[in-house]
Each structure stands twice: as structure tokens, then as C-alpha cells.
Amino acid sequence: MASLFVAATIAVYGFVMKYVLQNVAKSAQSTK
């Protein structure tokens, strides 16, 4: 049960980081 919670947390964290990095890349391109 604990391992499942950890796996879900890592998956969500990775998804959020991916989304944030994409937004940062977009803002950087639009700034240039």
C-alpha cells in the first residue's frame, strides 16, 4: 500500500515537472 502511494506520488511529480518545463520553454521562446 505504501509503495503504491509512493509510485503515485512519483508519477504525479514527474507529470507536473514535465508540464512546468513545457510552460517554461514556451515562455522562453515567446520572450525571445
Steps between C-alpha positions, in 0.01 A plus 500: 500500500779741592696413187189569289465843661868574430465388138194722454681797657802453271273471194313820590827681579648398165185610316499839673872557433448412132209746479699776674805447277279526189350827625847638579619408150196671345550819703872502416426469127233771510736733691762469227 
